[in-house]
């Protein structure tokens, strides 16, 4: 059974940093793109960042470019999201996810992803 467990969320002041982690279990995901999405109250879930399989190509939403960094450790089956210069508008539940097909990634739609974590709350105070 596949499980994705996020950690590292919390309350931080504007300008601060947090590092989210997502540990996957149940299978090895080194051949799959892994991503982060977020959902704020009253809003749709939106793409934040993704990192492809072995070569680790990264993609970011425009609103996090230069502030967030996604990385992965295939040996640990874990993906990370380093978040710096946080803003109040970054407040949301952050979800990690794994794409549904190995060695395949075409866009950032949530429908590309098959497995999801339970989410971790990030709250940025002004």
TAVENHU-V518715 format. One record per residue. RES is the residue in three letters. SS is DSSP state (@ for helix, = for strand, . for the rest). D_FIRST is the distance of its C-alpha to the first C-alpha in Angstrom with 1 decimal. Layout:
RES_SS_D_FIRST + RES_SS_D_FIRST
//
This chain:
UNK_._0.0 + UNK_._3.8 + UNK_=_6.5 + UNK_=_10.1 + UNK_=_12.7 + UNK_=_16.3 + UNK_=_19.4 + UNK_._23.1 + UNK_._24.4 + UNK_=_27.6 + UNK_=_31.2 + UNK_=_33.5 + UNK_=_36.9 + UNK_._37.8 + UNK_._38.2 + UNK_._35.7 + UNK_._32.4 + UNK_=_28.8 + UNK_=_26.0 + UNK_=_22.5 + UNK_=_19.5 + UNK_=_15.9 + UNK_=_13.5 + UNK_=_10.4 + UNK_=_7.8 + UNK_._5.1 + UNK_._7.9 + UNK_._11.6 + UNK_._13.2 + UNK_._16.8 + UNK_._17.7 + UNK_._16.7 + UNK_._18.7 + UNK_=_17.4 + UNK_=_19.3 + UNK_=_20.5 + UNK_=_21.8 + UNK_=_23.7 + UNK_=_25.1 + UNK_._28.3 + UNK_._29.6 + UNK_._31.1 + UNK_._29.9 + UNK_._27.4 + UNK_._24.4 + UNK_=_25.9 + UNK_=_25.0 + UNK_=_25.7 + UNK_=_24.8 + UNK_=_22.8 + UNK_=_22.7 + UNK_._22.3 + UNK_._20.9 + UNK_._23.0 + UNK_._26.3 + UNK_._25.1 + UNK_._27.2 + UNK_=_27.1 + UNK_=_27.9 + UNK_=_29.0 + UNK_._30.2 + UNK_@_34.0 + UNK_@_33.9 + UNK_@_32.1 + UNK_._33.7 + UNK_._35.5 + UNK_._33.8 + UNK_=_30.0 + UNK_=_28.5 + UNK_=_25.0 + UNK_=_23.9 + UNK_=_21.0 + UNK_=_20.4 + UNK_._18.4 + UNK_._18.9 + UNK_._17.0 + UNK_._14.5 + UNK_=_16.3 + UNK_=_18.4 + UNK_=_21.4 + UNK_=_23.9 + UNK_=_27.4 + UNK_=_29.4 + UNK_._33.2 + UNK_._36.2 + UNK_._34.1 + UNK_._35.9 + UNK_@_35.7 + UNK_@_34.5 + UNK_@_31.3 + UNK_._30.3 + UNK_=_27.1 + UNK_=_23.4 + UNK_=_21.7 + UNK_=_18.3 + UNK_=_16.5 + UNK_=_14.8 + UNK_=_13.8 + UNK_=_15.8 + UNK_._14.7 + UNK_._16.9 + UNK_._17.6 + UNK_._21.2 + UNK_._22.0 + UNK_._23.1 + UNK_._26.0 + UNK_._26.2 + UNK_._24.7 + UNK_._23.9 + UNK_@_20.8 + UNK_@_20.2 + UNK_@_19.5 + UNK_=_16.3 + UNK_=_13.0 + UNK_=_10.7 + UNK_=_12.5 + UNK_._12.8 + UNK_._14.6 + UNK_._17.9 + UNK_=_20.6 + UNK_=_24.2 + UNK_=_26.9 + UNK_=_30.5 + UNK_=_33.5 + UNK_=_36.8 + UNK_._40.1
//
